[in-house]
Amino acid sequence: MIEYSNILYCSDFSEEAEMAFHHAVDFCQRYGAKLHLLHVLHSGYKYMRHVVDEYVDENKKEQVADEKLIGQAEADLKFRYGDRLEDCSQIVFAVRVGVPFVEIVRYAREHKVDFIVMGASGSSDLDKQTFGSTVENVARRAHCHVMAIRNPELAFKLPG
């Protein structure tokens, strides 16, 4: 029997992410799992240290997003989802900065996540053009199961 103890829900605050939220909560309740809610603030700078003219100490953690912005993103997660988590006993809200698929996979590995739930397509056209689909990249690189939730109203229409 499959058991999940650490479930990661990834939100970009899109419509499909909202649909994925309901599935993540259902799995959390079903398995009595810890539910991690993660939002990634997009920043490619974190990975492009070579474009900076000045010396950057490799051991120093760089701040690539304003603390106020990170705090606001965490507040948005809590405001949007917090009061709908009453049946989940263990909840973690987290915000990361970077390229979304990289940070999602990194977070999942760091927290020993065994199941990732996310919307099949998000809100960022820039990411799709630059990196490809976030969910596709997460599914290819994650060490655990990944569930992509699609909005049935946005389903592909077959020609003919």
Secondary structure, DSSP 8 states (H G I E B T S, - for coil): ----SEEEEE--S-HHHHHHHHHHHHHHHHHT-EEEEEEEEE-SGGG-GGG-SS---TTS----S-HHHHHHHHHHHHHHHGGG-TT-S-EEEEEEEE-HHHHHHHHHHHTT--EEEEESS-S-HHHHHHH--HHHHHHHH-SSEEEEE--GGG------
